[in-house]
Amino acid sequence: MTKRLDVKSLEAITGTMYPPPYDEPCRARERTRLGDPAGLTQFGVNLLRLPPGAWSSQRHWHPGEDEFVYVLSGEVVLVTNAGEEVLRAGDAAGFPANDLDGHCLQNRSGADATVLEVGTRQKGSVAYYPDIDMVAPAGGKPAAYTHRDGTPYENIRRRGS
């Protein structure tokens, strides 16, 4: 049995489950899950393609999950509480669990960017979005998003370009 993944044969998922209007900048993002087909259970690995203008996510943080990104090609802007930093091919950044400094990547260049994403898989994970009225609550379905007061968003579905 081979351990090699044929990445080109894996299905890419385009778009986001974020509710409007928060879905707009993430509709063109494209993720290919690498950890799942490799049988990994303790951490996830994704290949992220961001066309020009696309964001990886809304700015967010997790109380129980570490995240790490490594830029394979192109250029992205890392947006955090501290401001903005340009990351280019060969650059990396890490986001420890329970660090309230929310983060996201934005492709403001004129060319595609490709990023390797690695993150902890924690049951009951929560994601907080400090800039917007949204939470991904613990135990929620992948498409379960609520307002900060706990009221669920309606009509959640994948939206892509």
C-alpha positions in Angstrom: 0.0 0.0 0.0 1.4 3.4 -1.0 1.5 6.3 1.4 1.9 8.8 -1.4 -1.1 11.1 -1.9 -2.0 12.0 -5.5 -2.9 15.6 -4.6 -4.0 16.4 -8.1 -6.7 13.8 -7.9 -8.1 15.1 -4.6 -11.3 17.2 -4.6 -10.9 20.9 -3.9 -13.6 22.6 -1.9 -14.3 26.1 -3.2 -16.1 28.7 -1.1 -17.3 29.1 2.4 -20.1 28.2 4.8 -20.0 31.7 6.4 -23.3 33.5 6.4 -23.7 36.7 4.3 -22.2 39.2 4.3 -19.2 37.5 5.8 -18.9 35.0 3.0 -18.0 37.5 0.3 -14.2 37.7 0.6 -13.9 33.9 1.1 -16.1 32.7 -1.8 -13.1 32.1 -4.2 -10.9 30.4 -1.7 -10.1 26.8 -2.5 -9.1 24.1 0.0 -7.9 20.6 -0.7 -7.8 18.4 2.4 -4.6 16.4 2.7 -4.8 15.2 6.2 -8.0 13.2 5.8 -6.9 11.1 2.8 -3.7 10.4 4.7 -5.7 9.1 7.6 -4.5 11.7 10.1 -6.7 12.2 13.1 -4.8 14.4 15.5 -4.2 17.4 13.2 -5.5 18.6 9.9 -3.5 19.6 6.8 -4.9 21.6 3.9 -3.6 23.0 0.7 -5.1 26.4 0.3 -5.3 28.3 -3.0 -6.2 32.0 -2.8 -6.8 33.7 -6.1 -6.3 37.5 -6.2 -8.7 39.2 -3.8 -9.6 36.1 -1.8 -9.3 35.7 1.9 -8.5 32.4 3.8 -11.2 33.2 6.4 -12.6 36.0 8.4 -10.1 37.0 11.2 -10.5 34.4 14.0 -8.9 32.6 16.9 -9.4 29.3 18.7 -9.2 28.7 22.5 -8.1 25.0 22.0 -6.4 24.7 18.7 -3.0 25.6 17.3 -2.7 26.7 13.7 0.3 27.0 11.4 0.6 28.3 7.8 3.5 28.0 5.3 3.4 30.0 2.1 4.4 27.7 -0.8 3.9 30.3 -3.6 2.7 33.8 -4.2 2.2 36.5 -1.6 -0.5 37.0 1.1 -1.1 39.6 3.8 -1.4 38.3 7.3 -3.9 40.4 9.3 -3.7 40.3 13.1 -4.4 42.6 16.0 -0.8 43.9 15.6 -1.6 45.0 12.0 -0.5 43.6 8.6 2.5 41.7 7.5 3.3 40.4 4.0 4.2 36.7 3.8 5.9 35.4 0.6 6.9 31.9 -0.5 9.0 30.4 2.2 7.5 32.4 5.0 5.5 30.8 7.9 3.4 31.9 10.8 2.0 30.1 13.9 -1.1 30.8 16.0 -1.1 29.2 19.4 -4.3 28.0 21.0 -6.0 30.5 23.2 -4.1 33.5 21.8 -6.9 36.1 21.4 -4.9 37.7 18.5 -7.3 36.8 15.6 -5.7 36.1 12.2 -6.5 35.7 8.5 -4.7 35.7 5.2 -5.7 38.0 2.3 -4.4 37.8 -1.2 -4.0 41.4 -2.4 -1.6 40.6 -5.2 -2.4 40.0 -8.9 -1.5 36.3 -8.8 -2.6 33.1 -7.0 -1.1 32.2 -3.7 -0.7 28.7 -2.3 -0.5 28.0 1.4 -0.1 24.9 3.5 -2.3 25.0 6.6 -1.9 22.8 9.6 -4.1 22.8 12.7 -5.0 20.8 15.8 -8.2 18.8 15.6 -10.0 19.3 18.8 -13.5 17.9 19.5 -15.8 20.7 20.6 -13.7 23.4 19.1 -14.9 27.0 19.1 -13.9 29.8 16.7 -14.3 33.4 17.7 -14.4 36.2 15.1 -13.4 39.4 16.9 -14.2 41.9 14.0 -17.7 40.6 13.3 -20.8 39.4 15.0 -20.1 35.7 14.5 -19.0 32.6 16.5 -18.6 29.0 15.4 -19.8 27.3 18.6 -18.5 24.1 20.2 -20.3 21.0 19.0 -21.9 22.9 16.2 -22.1 21.3 12.7 -19.6 22.6 10.2 -22.2 25.0 9.0 -23.3 26.2 12.5 -22.6 29.8 13.0 -24.2 32.0 15.6 -24.3 35.7 16.5 -22.3 36.5 19.7 -25.5 36.4 21.7 -26.0 32.7 20.6 -28.8 33.4 18.0 -28.1 31.1 15.0 -27.6 32.4 11.5 -30.3 31.1 9.1 -29.9 29.6 5.7 -26.3 28.5 6.0 -25.0 26.9 2.8 -21.8 26.7 0.9 -21.3 29.8 -1.3 -18.5 29.9 -3.8 -17.5 31.7 -6.9 
